[in-house]
Amino acid sequence: MKKTILTLGIAAALLASCESDDTSDIVINDNSVTNNTTNNNTGGGGEDPGDTTVNLSGVYTQDLTLDANTEYVVTGPVLMASGTTLSIPAGLTIKVQPVGVNAYIAIQQGAQINAVGSASAPIVMTSNASSPGSGDWGGLVICGRAPINSTADGSEDTATSEVGGLSYGGNTPGDNSGTLQYVRIEYAGGAIDGNAELNGLSLYGVGNGTSISYIEIFEGSDDGVEFFGGTVNVSNVAVVNCEDDSIDWTEGYIGSITDVYVQHGTSHDKAFECDGYNTDFSNEGGYFSAPNVTNVTVVGTGLAGNEAIRLRAGTQGIFTNVVVTNFEEAFDLDGDTGDNPTGQGVLDDLLQVIDVAFNGVTTQVKNDTGFTFTDADFLSGVGNGTGTDVSSWGSGWTVGIN
């Protein structure tokens, strides 16, 4: 049967913000028009919807509702404008042209995503390459209006995303960017240079009115999930074989992360890389990242020099029920006695690990903070950690888990 190809526009103008950090923005230029279409089915003609492909790209100024019987290919940046909703049905696989960070899906401030799959019918975002590989596309970006500490505390000022110059941040902790549930993001992420990058899932100033649970990032080129400030609570997260950090936070992230499974492959960096603020800019807000992280299992490769969890730039946070397996160093704490007082957080009981178990770990704690403390000041309940039961909550919809 004849296959119909519909192109619903390509990338248009990218938004600027009130305030910019010192990371250069990557602007992806294109000469096409802004999309304002709500009906994305081919309709009419008596054609089987299963034989229809719709190309997605551009700025969408009205709701975009995808059809479970249609094949979608993302060919460039897909930008949902403020006031719109991207709706994705359970079981749908969205394919993306393998053009690196030149193709990604972005939910801008004031927009929402409604992507609710199930264990038996997850939503999959993946590469359209015949032989997919890490970094084929740019991943999913969500920009909210929750606080970030790279702007003044209580300010409505915003910053801009590393790629695309998208606005994020503000003073709305309960901001709602929608729902993600049972979503797998494959072969995404990638860096333009040392400062500009996209991840599997990039969460920029996302508020705790947003619901994110049952997420897997698989074979990513950069970080798995990165939190740029915000207050969002995330649960049931699996990150498998990401080449940079699996979980990354910065800019004053203060939400919660519950039930995390990280599995390293042959090419990777940290399981967690945790910054109190963006050291490329400044801590205008005057506070540090301080999430609660509960039920964590991290499985490394046992290679020399590997670090599981790096805590730096004054980050705070409470880790509870952690298992670290096959790393030379489990926790590496970096900082100083000035603007990066990571060690002070330990002394003030604001940076703690409660109930932890180590398997195949050479060094449990490395202290490079400039503060003096013992392992017992930082760790309690050693031997009591059980981690997360990924075999239970990850059953049926995740891939690549050993």
C-alpha positions as CSV (number, residue, x, y, z in Angstrom):
1,M,0.0,0.0,0.0
2,K,1.2,3.5,-0.7
3,K,2.9,5.3,2.2
4,T,2.1,8.9,2.8
5,I,4.7,11.2,4.3
6,L,3.5,14.4,6.0
7,T,6.0,16.9,7.2
8,L,4.5,19.1,9.9
9,G,7.1,21.9,9.7
10,I,10.6,22.2,10.9
11,A,12.4,24.2,13.6
12,A,11.6,27.9,13.9
13,A,12.7,30.6,16.3
14,L,14.0,29.6,19.6
15,L,13.2,31.6,22.7
16,A,15.5,33.7,24.7
17,S,15.3,34.4,28.4
18,C,15.6,37.2,30.8
19,E,19.0,36.1,32.1
20,S,21.7,34.0,30.6
21,D,24.4,32.0,32.2
22,D,27.9,32.0,30.7
23,T,27.4,28.9,28.7
24,S,27.2,29.6,25.0
25,D,23.8,28.7,23.4
26,I,23.7,26.5,20.4
27,V,21.2,28.0,18.0
28,I,19.8,25.6,15.4
29,N,18.7,27.6,12.4
30,D,16.0,26.7,9.9
31,N,13.8,28.5,7.4
32,S,10.5,26.8,7.9
33,V,7.3,28.0,9.6
34,T,5.8,27.6,13.1
35,N,3.3,24.8,13.5
36,N,-0.2,25.5,14.7
37,T,-1.8,22.3,13.8
38,T,-3.9,20.2,16.2
39,N,-5.0,17.4,13.9
40,N,-2.0,15.4,13.0
41,N,-3.7,12.4,11.4
42,T,-3.7,12.0,7.7
43,G,-7.4,11.4,7.6
44,G,-9.5,10.8,4.4
45,G,-8.4,8.9,1.4
46,G,-9.3,5.5,2.9
47,E,-5.6,4.8,3.8
48,D,-4.6,2.5,6.6
49,P,-3.3,4.7,9.4
50,G,-0.7,2.1,10.1
51,D,0.9,2.9,6.7
52,T,1.2,6.6,7.5
53,T,4.3,8.3,8.6
54,V,4.2,11.8,10.1
55,N,7.4,13.9,10.5
56,L,7.5,16.1,13.5
57,S,9.6,19.3,13.8
58,G,9.1,23.0,14.7
59,V,7.4,25.2,17.2
60,Y,3.9,23.9,18.0
61,T,1.5,26.7,19.2
62,Q,-1.5,24.4,19.7
63,D,-1.9,21.0,21.3
64,L,-0.2,18.1,19.6
65,T,-2.0,14.8,20.2
66,L,-0.3,11.7,18.7
67,D,-2.2,8.7,17.4
68,A,-1.3,5.2,18.5
69,N,-1.8,4.0,14.9
70,T,0.5,6.5,13.3
71,E,4.3,6.3,12.9
72,Y,6.1,9.4,14.0
73,V,9.6,10.5,13.1
74,V,11.2,13.5,14.7
75,T,13.4,15.2,12.1
76,G,14.5,18.4,14.1
77,P,13.8,20.2,17.3
78,V,10.1,19.8,18.4
79,L,9.2,22.7,20.6
80,M,5.9,22.8,22.5
81,A,5.0,26.5,23.2
82,S,3.5,27.9,26.4
83,G,-0.1,26.8,26.8
84,T,0.2,23.7,24.7
85,T,0.2,20.0,25.6
86,L,2.0,17.1,23.9
87,S,0.0,14.0,24.4
88,I,1.5,10.6,23.7
89,P,-0.5,7.4,24.0
90,A,0.7,4.2,25.8
91,G,2.6,1.8,23.6
92,L,3.7,4.4,21.0
93,T,7.3,4.3,19.8
94,I,8.6,7.7,18.5
95,K,11.6,7.5,16.3
96,V,14.1,10.3,15.8
97,Q,16.4,10.9,12.9
98,P,20.0,10.3,14.0
99,V,21.2,13.9,13.7
100,G,22.6,14.3,17.2
101,V,21.5,17.4,19.2
102,N,19.8,18.8,16.0
103,A,16.8,16.7,16.9
104,Y,15.1,16.7,20.3
105,I,11.7,17.2,22.0
106,A,11.4,20.3,24.3
107,I,8.5,21.1,26.6
108,Q,8.9,24.9,27.1
109,Q,7.8,26.9,30.1
110,G,4.1,26.9,30.4
111,A,3.6,23.8,28.2
112,Q,3.0,20.3,29.4
113,I,3.6,16.7,28.3
114,N,1.1,13.9,28.9
115,A,3.0,10.7,28.3
116,V,1.5,7.8,30.3
117,G,2.4,4.3,29.3
118,S,2.3,1.1,31.3
119,A,4.5,-1.8,32.2
120,S,3.0,-3.8,29.3
121,A,2.8,-0.8,26.9
122,P,5.6,1.7,27.6
123,I,6.2,4.8,25.6
124,V,9.6,4.6,23.7
125,M,11.6,7.4,22.3
126,T,14.4,6.0,20.2
127,S,16.8,6.4,17.2
128,N,15.5,5.9,13.7
129,A,19.0,4.6,12.6
130,S,19.2,1.1,11.2
131,S,22.1,0.5,13.7
132,P,21.3,2.9,16.6
133,G,24.0,4.2,18.9
134,S,24.4,6.5,21.8
135,G,24.1,10.2,20.9
136,D,21.9,9.6,17.8
137,W,19.5,12.4,19.0
138,G,19.2,15.0,21.7
139,G,16.6,13.5,24.1
140,L,13.7,15.0,26.0
141,V,13.9,18.5,27.5
142,I,11.4,19.9,30.0
143,C,11.6,23.5,31.1
144,G,9.6,24.7,34.1
145,R,9.2,27.8,36.4
146,A,10.5,26.3,39.7
147,P,13.3,28.0,41.5
148,I,17.0,27.8,40.5
149,N,19.9,29.2,42.5
150,S,21.6,30.7,39.5
151,T,19.1,33.6,39.9
152,A,18.3,35.5,43.1
153,D,16.2,33.7,45.7
154,G,12.5,34.6,45.2
155,S,13.2,36.1,41.8
156,E,11.1,35.6,38.6
157,D,14.2,35.8,36.5
158,T,15.1,32.9,34.3
159,A,18.2,31.3,32.8
160,T,18.7,29.7,29.4
161,S,19.2,26.0,28.5
162,E,22.6,24.9,27.3
163,V,21.3,24.0,23.9
164,G,18.5,26.0,22.2
165,G,18.4,29.0,24.5
166,L,15.2,27.9,26.2
167,S,14.0,29.8,29.3
168,Y,13.7,28.0,32.6
169,G,13.5,28.8,36.3
170,G,11.3,31.3,38.3
171,N,9.5,31.3,41.6
172,T,6.8,28.7,41.3
173,P,7.9,25.5,43.2
174,G,4.6,23.8,42.4
175,D,4.8,24.4,38.6
176,N,3.3,21.6,36.6
177,S,4.9,20.5,33.3
178,G,2.8,17.4,33.0
179,T,3.2,13.6,33.5
180,L,5.8,11.1,32.4
181,Q,5.1,7.5,33.3
182,Y,6.6,4.3,31.9
183,V,8.8,6.1,29.3
184,R,12.0,4.7,27.9
185,I,14.5,7.1,26.2
186,E,17.1,5.3,24.1
187,Y,20.3,6.4,22.3
188,A,20.0,10.1,23.3
189,G,22.2,12.8,24.6
190,G,25.4,14.4,23.4
191,A,27.7,17.3,23.9
192,I,28.5,20.1,21.5
193,D,31.5,21.1,23.5
194,G,32.6,21.0,27.2
195,N,29.7,23.2,28.4
196,A,26.8,22.7,26.0
197,E,25.1,19.3,26.1
198,L,21.8,17.5,26.0
199,N,21.0,14.4,28.1
200,G,18.5,11.6,27.9
201,L,16.1,13.6,30.1
202,S,17.0,17.2,30.9
203,L,14.9,18.8,33.7
204,Y,15.3,22.5,33.8
205,G,13.6,24.2,36.7
206,V,10.9,21.6,36.8
207,G,8.3,22.0,39.6
208,N,6.9,19.4,41.9
209,G,3.4,19.7,40.3
210,T,5.0,17.6,37.6
211,S,4.7,13.8,37.9
212,I,7.7,11.7,36.7
213,S,7.9,8.0,37.4
214,Y,9.0,4.7,35.8
215,I,11.7,6.2,33.5
216,E,14.5,4.4,31.8
217,I,17.5,6.0,30.0
218,F,19.3,3.4,27.8
219,E,22.6,3.8,26.0
220,G,22.9,7.5,26.3
221,S,25.8,9.6,25.1
222,D,25.8,12.2,27.9
223,D,24.0,12.2,31.3
224,G,21.0,10.0,31.9
225,V,18.8,12.4,33.9
226,E,20.1,15.9,34.8
227,F,18.3,18.2,37.2
228,F,19.0,21.9,36.7
229,G,17.5,23.3,39.9
230,G,13.8,22.8,40.4
231,T,11.7,20.9,42.9
232,V,10.4,17.9,40.9
233,N,10.1,14.5,42.6
234,V,11.1,11.5,40.5
235,S,10.7,7.8,41.2
236,N,11.6,4.5,39.7
237,V,14.4,5.5,37.5
238,A,16.7,3.1,35.6
239,V,19.8,4.4,33.8
240,V,21.7,1.8,31.8
241,N,25.0,2.3,30.0
242,C,25.2,6.1,29.8
243,E,28.6,7.4,28.8
244,D,28.7,10.4,31.2
245,D,26.9,10.6,34.5
246,S,23.8,8.6,35.1
247,I,22.2,11.1,37.6
248,D,23.3,14.7,37.7
249,W,22.1,17.7,39.6
250,T,23.0,21.3,39.9
251,E,21.6,24.8,40.4
252,G,19.9,24.2,43.7
253,Y,17.8,21.1,43.0
254,I,15.7,20.3,46.1
255,G,13.3,17.5,45.1
256,S,13.3,13.8,45.8
257,I,14.6,10.8,43.8
258,T,13.2,7.5,44.9
259,D,14.1,4.0,43.7
260,V,17.1,4.4,41.4
261,Y,19.0,1.7,39.5
262,V,22.2,2.6,37.7
263,Q,24.1,0.1,35.7
264,H,27.4,1.1,34.0
265,G,28.7,-0.2,30.7
266,T,32.2,-0.1,29.2
267,S,32.1,3.7,28.7
268,H,30.8,5.8,31.5
269,D,31.6,8.5,34.1
270,K,29.9,8.8,37.5
271,A,26.7,7.1,38.7
272,F,25.8,10.4,40.4
273,E,27.5,13.8,39.9
274,C,26.0,16.3,42.3
275,D,26.7,20.0,42.4
276,G,25.3,22.5,44.8
277,Y,25.2,25.2,42.2
278,N,26.4,26.0,38.7
279,T,30.1,26.8,39.1
280,D,30.2,28.2,35.6
281,F,27.9,30.9,36.7
282,S,27.3,31.7,40.4
283,N,25.1,30.9,43.4
284,E,22.9,34.0,43.2
285,G,20.2,32.3,45.2
286,G,22.5,31.7,48.2
287,Y,21.4,28.1,48.8
288,F,22.6,24.7,47.6
289,S,21.1,21.6,46.0
290,A,19.7,19.4,48.8
291,P,17.5,16.5,47.5
292,N,16.4,13.4,49.3
293,V,17.6,10.2,47.5
294,T,16.1,6.9,48.7
295,N,16.6,3.3,47.6
296,V,19.6,3.3,45.3
297,T,21.5,0.5,43.6
298,V,24.6,1.4,41.7
299,V,26.4,-1.4,39.7
300,G,29.8,-0.5,38.3
301,T,32.4,-2.4,36.2
302,G,35.2,-2.6,38.8
303,L,37.7,-0.7,36.6
304,A,40.5,1.2,38.4
305,G,39.7,4.8,39.1
306,N,36.0,4.5,38.9
307,E,33.9,6.7,41.3
308,A,30.3,5.9,42.0
309,I,29.0,9.2,43.6
310,R,30.7,12.5,43.4
311,L,29.5,15.3,45.7
312,R,30.8,18.8,45.2
313,A,30.3,22.6,44.9
314,G,28.6,22.6,48.4
315,T,25.9,20.1,47.5
316,Q,23.8,18.8,50.4
317,G,21.4,15.9,50.4
318,I,20.3,12.8,52.3
319,F,20.9,9.4,50.8
320,T,19.0,6.6,52.4
321,N,19.3,2.8,51.7
322,V,22.1,2.6,49.2
323,V,24.1,-0.3,47.6
324,V,27.3,0.4,45.7
325,T,28.9,-2.5,43.9
326,N,32.2,-2.7,42.0
327,F,33.8,0.7,42.3
328,E,37.2,1.8,43.4
329,E,35.7,4.8,45.2
330,A,32.1,4.9,46.4
331,F,31.7,8.5,47.6
332,D,34.1,11.3,46.5
333,L,33.5,14.6,48.2
334,D,35.1,17.7,46.7
335,G,35.0,21.3,47.7
336,D,36.7,24.0,49.8
337,T,36.2,26.1,52.8
338,G,35.0,29.1,50.7
339,D,32.2,29.1,48.1
340,N,32.1,25.3,47.8
341,P,31.5,24.1,51.4
342,T,30.6,20.5,50.7
343,G,32.3,19.3,53.9
344,Q,30.4,21.8,56.0
345,G,27.2,20.0,54.9
346,V,28.6,16.8,56.4
347,L,29.4,18.5,59.7
348,D,25.9,20.1,59.8
349,D,24.2,16.7,59.0
350,L,22.9,18.2,55.8
351,L,24.9,15.8,53.6
352,Q,24.5,12.2,55.0
353,V,24.3,8.6,53.9
354,I,22.0,6.4,56.0
355,D,22.0,2.6,55.7
356,V,24.5,1.7,53.0
357,A,26.2,-1.5,51.8
358,F,29.5,-1.8,49.8
359,N,30.4,-4.7,47.5
360,G,33.7,-4.8,45.7
361,V,34.5,-1.2,46.9
362,T,38.1,-0.2,47.7
363,T,37.5,3.3,49.2
364,Q,34.2,4.0,50.8
365,V,34.7,7.8,51.3
366,K,37.3,10.1,49.8
367,N,37.4,13.6,51.5
368,D,38.7,16.4,49.3
369,T,36.6,19.1,50.9
370,G,39.1,21.0,53.0
371,F,37.0,20.1,56.1
372,T,38.0,17.5,58.6
373,F,35.5,14.7,59.3
374,T,35.5,10.9,59.7
375,D,33.7,8.3,57.5
376,A,31.4,7.8,60.5
377,D,30.4,11.5,60.4
378,F,29.2,10.9,56.8
379,L,28.0,7.3,56.8
380,S,25.7,5.5,59.2
381,G,24.2,2.0,59.2
382,V,27.1,0.6,57.1
383,G,26.1,-2.9,56.0
384,N,22.3,-2.2,56.3
385,G,21.7,-1.0,52.7
386,T,19.4,-3.1,50.5
387,G,19.0,-0.7,47.5
388,T,16.1,-0.8,45.1
389,D,14.2,-3.8,43.9
390,V,14.5,-3.1,40.1
391,S,13.5,-6.7,39.3
392,S,10.1,-5.9,40.7
393,W,9.3,-2.3,39.5
394,G,11.4,-2.6,36.3
395,S,9.8,-5.8,35.1
396,G,8.4,-5.9,31.6
397,W,9.3,-2.4,30.3
398,T,13.0,-1.9,30.9
399,V,15.8,-3.2,28.6
400,G,19.4,-4.1,29.2
401,I,19.3,-4.7,32.9
402,N,21.5,-7.6,34.0
